[in-house]
């Protein structure tokens, strides 16, 4: 059997009353209700996030970091546009 751990969560009275009522509908304890709902939601969120995760090798990570950490070199047209928008022309 997997080892269990405690997690203390505080709720305002209205929220706790809703949890108690929902648990009673399922005829389970509030702890079991919270565990089933929260773990289920966490699993859905993790599954949804998985396709959006980008996997990169260490070399790719370094190349990506270098690319985003250096300021871009602006072309003359970009510099001219920036000057125009700031009223410098």
Secondary structure, DSSP 4 states (H G I P E B T S, - for coil): -PPP--------HHHHHHHHHHHHHHTS-HHHHHHHHHHHHHHHHHHHHHTTPPP--HHHHHHHHHHHHSPPPPPHHHHHHHHHHTT--
